[in-house]
């Protein structure tokens, strides 16, 4: 079956208005998808409200078993989901398989967390009353997901919401709605009741989301995307004092000390920079290398980046697929041109290839000045911007000198110093001698303007719950 309509109340709903989904490797139309309007949004909220009444009343174990089944079914179909991710997003097969596996794991993790919404009973010291604390489903949740992880950003929100007992309406990115739509039959098969999860692709995102944020039944808004859009959503959410979970932009520093294991540092930096082609809020953006090892590090990183094969991600031999659209590719090219114009040295890459597809080659820039635009903003592409440092205090200051605080990476052979630096970095997450921090079992989120709340870990489910306190005497 062709899953390209709206998914509301366990069924497929057609619309007159549709929009095209483009394959970024070929610039060809993959298919057209239904575009939701306000009446569709109301129908989805009605369905979620009705379904949640029964779902929230089920035992935690009953909800857990459904999520566990979803993990089993998705794990059995990773290849299918990976191929769809590559077709609509462009990422190479290995990256797509990594995302599909990661996405499925959220169902397993929150199947385990569903039975662990622990409360407490204690004795109030002053009054002598008993303090009873429990966690209850917060209410209907609006989930808004980005295009860079078409599967994982959805499951990272759906799984904890369902574990908590909430019904949801999810608005996937217009560039990549197909993966989330394809997930719905799997959730049906796993036992998710009709109406509990609804998917509304649309080209009128602003109007639809604003309408939902002002519906009194909605109590949570969970968004992953840019800080600018996050600010707008927070303003809308304020009207109804909604519970916000915001995973926003990043400007991740990498600090490589002179005592770092060079092999570990290169491998970690490559992973932090090139996972998902750099189209991730966790991607390495500013790479600070101690000047003693900078020449060797630059040479080895350049060799590693130059060795990556660029092409259509459906080819298993390809390491680097296209960027998601022309605007993203052109912005990356502008970052490189700006840095070179301001004195950076182009070590490799840096030129848009001829032909179809939104490709940009793996690129290394050395001697990048602080005035370069790519140091101040997210690159969101396969460009490694290298700077040097000599003083620990100075590099910590430079690393923290940004409005963002999502993730940082530290490489050092001295574990004590590494931990000391990690603790002084104003970031919600830090990778110490690791280029990958994302894990369903860990609380993902940032400080400052990189967001509010956490996804994953035990905290991820609590974002969809309210704490209730009962005072009693017996």
SVG drawing of the C-alpha trace seen along z (x, -y; Angstrom):
<svg xmlns="http://www.w3.org/2000/svg" viewBox="-13 -39 67 48">
<polyline fill="none" stroke="black" stroke-width="0.4" points="0.0,0.0 1.1,-3.6 1.1,-5.4 1.0,-9.0 -2.3,-10.3 -2.9,-11.7 -3.1,-9.1 -6.0,-10.0 -7.9,-7.7 -6.2,-4.6 -7.1,-5.2 -5.9,-7.0 -7.5,-10.3 -7.2,-12.0 -7.0,-15.7 -7.3,-17.8 -4.1,-19.6 -0.9,-17.6 2.8,-18.4 5.8,-16.6 8.6,-14.8 12.0,-15.1 14.8,-12.6 17.8,-14.9 20.2,-12.6 18.4,-12.9 16.2,-15.9 13.3,-13.8 9.9,-13.6 9.5,-10.5 5.7,-10.9 3.1,-13.4 1.8,-13.5 -1.5,-14.8 -1.3,-18.2 -3.4,-18.7 -5.7,-21.6 -7.3,-22.9 -10.3,-20.5 -7.9,-17.6 -6.1,-18.9 -9.3,-19.0 -10.1,-15.4 -6.7,-14.2 -7.1,-15.9 -10.6,-14.4 -9.2,-11.0 -6.2,-11.3 -8.5,-12.5 -10.9,-9.6 -8.1,-7.0 -6.1,-8.4 -8.9,-7.8 -8.6,-4.1 -4.8,-4.0 -4.1,-6.1 -6.3,-3.7 -4.3,-0.6 -1.7,0.8 1.9,-0.3 2.7,3.3 0.1,3.4 1.5,0.2 5.0,1.6 4.1,4.8 2.8,2.8 6.0,0.7 8.1,3.9 6.2,5.4 6.9,2.2 10.6,2.6 10.5,6.2 8.6,5.3 10.8,2.4 14.0,4.3 12.8,7.0 12.3,4.3 15.3,2.1 16.4,2.5 13.0,1.2 13.1,-1.8 16.7,-2.5 16.0,-2.5 13.1,-4.9 15.2,-7.2 17.8,-7.3 15.3,-8.0 13.7,-11.0 16.6,-12.3 19.6,-11.4 21.9,-9.9 24.1,-7.0 22.9,-3.5 25.2,-3.0 23.9,-6.2 20.3,-5.3 20.7,-1.8 22.3,-3.5 19.3,-5.8 16.7,-3.0 18.4,-0.9 18.6,-3.9 15.0,-4.8 13.7,-1.3 15.7,-1.2 13.5,-4.0 10.5,-1.6 12.5,1.0 13.9,-1.6 10.6,-3.2 8.9,0.3 11.2,0.7 10.6,-2.8 6.8,-2.5 6.7,-0.4 9.1,-2.7 7.1,-6.0 8.0,-5.6 6.4,-7.9 7.0,-8.0 5.3,-8.0 7.0,-9.9 6.3,-11.5 6.1,-15.3 8.6,-16.4 6.5,-19.4 2.9,-18.5 3.0,-14.8 1.0,-14.2 1.9,-11.7 3.3,-13.0 2.2,-10.9 3.8,-11.7 2.8,-10.1 3.2,-10.8 0.2,-11.0 -0.1,-11.4 0.1,-15.1 -2.5,-15.1 -2.5,-15.3 1.0,-16.0 1.9,-17.8 5.1,-16.4 7.0,-18.4 9.9,-16.7 12.8,-17.8 13.9,-16.4 17.4,-15.3 16.3,-12.1 13.0,-11.1 12.6,-8.0 14.5,-8.7 13.2,-12.1 9.6,-10.7 10.2,-7.5 12.2,-9.5 9.0,-11.4 6.2,-8.9 7.7,-6.1 7.9,-8.2 4.5,-9.8 2.9,-6.4 4.8,-5.0 3.5,-7.9 -0.1,-7.3 -0.5,-10.2 -2.2,-10.5 -0.2,-12.3 -0.5,-14.2 2.8,-14.3 3.7,-16.9 6.7,-15.5 9.0,-17.8 7.6,-18.4 10.9,-17.3 10.7,-13.9 7.2,-12.7 7.3,-9.3 9.2,-7.4 6.8,-8.5 3.8,-7.6 5.3,-4.2 5.7,-3.6 2.0,-3.8 1.0,-0.3 3.7,1.2 2.3,-0.6 -1.1,0.8 0.3,4.3 2.1,3.8 -1.3,3.0 -1.4,-0.8 -5.1,-1.6 -6.7,-3.7 -6.5,-7.4 -3.7,-7.3 -1.0,-8.3 -2.0,-10.6 0.3,-11.9 -0.3,-15.2 2.1,-16.1 1.4,-19.6 2.8,-22.5 1.0,-24.9 3.0,-24.0 2.7,-27.4 -1.1,-27.6 -1.7,-24.0 0.7,-24.0 -0.5,-27.4 -4.1,-26.0 -3.1,-22.9 -1.2,-24.9 -4.3,-26.9 -6.6,-23.9 -7.3,-23.5 -6.9,-19.7 -3.2,-20.0 -0.9,-20.0 2.5,-19.2 4.5,-20.5 7.7,-18.6 9.8,-20.1 13.1,-19.4 14.5,-22.0 16.1,-25.4 16.3,-27.8 14.5,-30.4 11.4,-28.3 11.7,-27.1 11.4,-30.6 8.2,-31.1 6.7,-27.9 7.5,-28.9 5.6,-32.2 2.6,-30.3 2.8,-27.7 2.8,-30.5 -0.8,-31.4 -2.0,-28.1 1.0,-27.6 1.8,-24.3 4.6,-22.0 7.4,-22.5 10.1,-20.0 12.5,-21.8 15.5,-20.3 17.0,-23.2 20.2,-24.3 23.8,-23.7 27.3,-24.9 29.3,-22.0 33.0,-22.5 35.6,-19.8 38.7,-20.3 41.7,-18.1 44.5,-18.3 48.1,-17.6 48.1,-14.4 45.1,-12.9 45.4,-9.5 45.6,-10.7 43.7,-7.6 40.9,-8.1 40.7,-11.8 40.6,-11.4 38.0,-8.7 35.9,-10.6 36.1,-13.8 35.1,-12.1 32.1,-10.6 31.1,-13.8 31.5,-15.7 30.3,-13.3 27.6,-11.3 24.4,-12.1 26.6,-14.2 27.0,-16.9 23.2,-17.6 22.7,-17.2 22.5,-19.6 25.1,-17.4 27.6,-17.8 31.1,-19.1 31.1,-22.7 34.2,-24.3 37.3,-22.0 39.9,-23.4 43.3,-21.5 46.3,-22.2 48.9,-23.8 51.6,-21.2 49.6,-18.5 47.7,-20.7 49.8,-19.9 49.5,-16.1 45.8,-16.3 45.0,-18.5 46.8,-16.1 45.2,-13.0 41.7,-14.5 42.1,-15.8 43.2,-12.3 40.2,-10.7 37.7,-13.2 39.2,-13.0 38.9,-9.2 35.1,-9.3 33.1,-8.4 30.3,-10.8 27.2,-9.6 23.7,-8.3 23.1,-6.8 21.3,-3.8 24.7,-2.6 26.1,-0.6 29.7,-1.7 28.9,-5.3 29.9,-7.0 28.4,-10.5 25.1,-11.2 23.6,-14.5 22.4,-17.3 18.6,-17.4 17.9,-20.3 19.5,-23.0 19.1,-25.7 21.1,-23.7 23.8,-22.9 24.1,-26.5 24.3,-27.7 27.2,-25.3 29.0,-26.6 28.5,-30.2 30.1,-29.2 33.1,-27.9 33.5,-30.8 33.2,-33.2 35.8,-31.4 38.3,-31.3 37.7,-35.0 38.6,-35.8 41.8,-33.8 41.0,-30.1 43.0,-27.6 41.1,-25.0 42.7,-21.6 40.2,-19.6 36.8,-19.7 35.1,-23.1 33.5,-22.8 30.0,-21.9 30.2,-19.0 28.5,-19.3 25.3,-17.3 22.1,-16.5 21.7,-16.1 22.4,-18.4 25.9,-17.1 28.7,-18.8 32.1,-17.2 33.7,-16.5 35.7,-19.7 38.4,-20.6 39.3,-24.2 42.3,-25.1 43.3,-28.4 39.6,-29.4 39.3,-32.9 36.9,-33.7 35.2,-36.2 34.1,-33.4 30.4,-32.9 30.8,-29.1 32.2,-29.6 29.2,-31.6 26.4,-29.5 25.6,-25.8 27.2,-24.6 24.8,-21.6 27.0,-20.1 30.3,-18.1 32.7,-20.9 35.3,-20.6 36.5,-24.0 39.8,-23.8 41.3,-26.3 44.2,-26.1 44.8,-26.8 47.6,-26.7 45.9,-27.5 43.3,-25.5 41.5,-28.4 41.4,-30.2 39.9,-27.2 37.2,-26.7 36.3,-30.3 36.1,-30.1 34.1,-26.9 31.5,-28.4 31.3,-31.7 28.1,-30.9 24.3,-31.2 24.1,-27.4 24.8,-24.7 23.8,-21.3 26.9,-19.2 30.7,-19.4 33.5,-16.9 36.8,-16.6 39.8,-14.4 42.6,-14.0 44.8,-11.2 44.6,-12.6 41.2,-11.4 41.3,-13.7 41.9,-16.7 39.3,-15.6 36.6,-15.4 37.7,-18.7 37.2,-20.4 33.9,-18.6 32.5,-20.0 33.4,-23.5 31.8,-23.3 28.3,-24.9 26.7,-22.1 23.9,-19.6 26.0,-16.8 29.8,-16.2 31.5,-13.3 34.8,-12.5 37.1,-10.7 33.9,-9.8 32.4,-11.3 28.9,-10.0 26.7,-10.9 23.2,-10.0 21.8,-7.0 18.1,-6.2 19.1,-5.4 20.7,-8.8 19.0,-12.2 19.5,-14.2 19.2,-17.9 21.0,-21.2 21.5,-24.4 21.1,-28.0 19.3,-28.5 19.8,-24.8 16.5,-23.9 14.4,-22.9 13.9,-19.5 15.4,-16.1 14.6,-13.3 15.7,-9.7 16.7,-8.3 14.2,-8.2 13.7,-12.0 12.3,-11.5 9.1,-9.9 8.6,-12.5 8.4,-15.2 5.0,-13.8 3.8,-13.4 2.7,-15.7 3.7,-15.2 0.8,-15.0 1.1,-15.4 -1.5,-14.1 -1.4,-15.1 -3.1,-12.6 -3.2,-11.4 -4.1,-8.0"/>
</svg>
